[in-house]
């Protein structure tokens, strides 16, 4: 009789975890995405540079009160109105970008920005249609501000989601390269026109030229953006079933991301206070407060921006090597330690001293312009990235960045202390430093909620 043989039970082999899905980027597509996003930012700041440096002429065309101060205040009032609607634009376009796609919304904002700027060049003067002229100017500015509310957050999200993880800082830095190029282009064009045209010609028709240029620029930008596909991160979100990817209410984009929103607002505060202080307020500070020659002041600012453009890509690449946090922290520490010496140099008045002081502030600002386009999108998961970033960014810009020239001017008037620009930047640096302390390092890591992204050479 055969005997039974005990057979050891066969244990199932442990499963090897499946490797996470990896997105391999297309270098040509990444470069196209960067160009398309940067051009929109360049257009926004082209308008900013034009409007800032042709403000006196616009005051005479649209607000002929006979009082130069009242004209200038009215012109900048229309300019400031755009900041009031930026958060509204962010609350509309941000969630829309998370729902229908980044590419579609960025195409819409490009059309609206170009249309708003182009329309300013077509508005009849006050002498032609009376009070309708400033009302139309205000309407065009509101269109610009509303569309801008979805531009920066969308453009930085677009580049961040296209770029490989190890080069996100480098590619993101080109967004602010576009900002500087647009501002230099706008301010430089106005300077050239002022030199070549008579005052009469500038008032009659010359002021329209910079605004009308926005039309062709918008068509080029729209063409570039329409050629692009959706970002890989958003496309992966779309592939999920509706049951797994419910629509996120606007309220949840705020309450569900409150910690990241606070960090975002703190980082944007130091970024934009120092940015608007240097690029927007300092030319006025040089001429109105220090009685510096207007032409020399403008040339110094343009020279500083050109220097920043040269350094920008290298600083972006540096954030990929050593991290975003060390670079942003260095900028905060630099503004805390060097704002007073830099303003003292500027107040000294000589061309060399002003250039050195402004140059030091410009190089410190590069710490933010190079790191923020990659650092800010990494604060939020893919499903709410566009919406939450738009809300946090635009609220902070409207409350703190756009008000910087007004607040600093008021502080100087109230105290008589000409060092207020330095103290204001130092206060912003402290807030930025606290935000850096609590933020997580994102360099070389996948975006939250997205698969790792690598260049073909890293496969």
Secondary structure as GFF3:
##gff-version 3
##sequence-region A 1 459
A	DSSP	beta_strand	22	24	.	.	.	ID=ss1
A	DSSP	alpha_helix	27	53	.	.	.	ID=ss2
A	DSSP	alpha_helix	55	62	.	.	.	ID=ss3
A	DSSP	alpha_helix	68	100	.	.	.	ID=ss4
A	DSSP	alpha_helix	102	120	.	.	.	ID=ss5
A	DSSP	alpha_helix	126	129	.	.	.	ID=ss6
A	DSSP	alpha_helix	132	148	.	.	.	ID=ss7
A	DSSP	alpha_helix	151	162	.	.	.	ID=ss8
A	DSSP	three_ten_helix	165	167	.	.	.	ID=ss9
A	DSSP	alpha_helix	168	196	.	.	.	ID=ss10
A	DSSP	alpha_helix	199	201	.	.	.	ID=ss11
A	DSSP	pi_helix	202	206	.	.	.	ID=ss12
A	DSSP	alpha_helix	208	226	.	.	.	ID=ss13
A	DSSP	alpha_helix	232	239	.	.	.	ID=ss14
A	DSSP	alpha_helix	250	255	.	.	.	ID=ss15
A	DSSP	alpha_helix	258	276	.	.	.	ID=ss16
A	DSSP	pi_helix	277	281	.	.	.	ID=ss17
A	DSSP	alpha_helix	282	284	.	.	.	ID=ss18
A	DSSP	pi_helix	285	289	.	.	.	ID=ss19
A	DSSP	alpha_helix	294	322	.	.	.	ID=ss20
A	DSSP	alpha_helix	324	348	.	.	.	ID=ss21
A	DSSP	alpha_helix	351	375	.	.	.	ID=ss22
A	DSSP	three_ten_helix	377	379	.	.	.	ID=ss23
A	DSSP	three_ten_helix	382	384	.	.	.	ID=ss24
A	DSSP	alpha_helix	385	396	.	.	.	ID=ss25
A	DSSP	pi_helix	397	401	.	.	.	ID=ss26
A	DSSP	alpha_helix	404	415	.	.	.	ID=ss27
A	DSSP	alpha_helix	420	438	.	.	.	ID=ss28
A	DSSP	beta_strand	452	454	.	.	.	ID=ss29
A	DSSP	three_ten_helix	456	458	.	.	.	ID=ss30
###
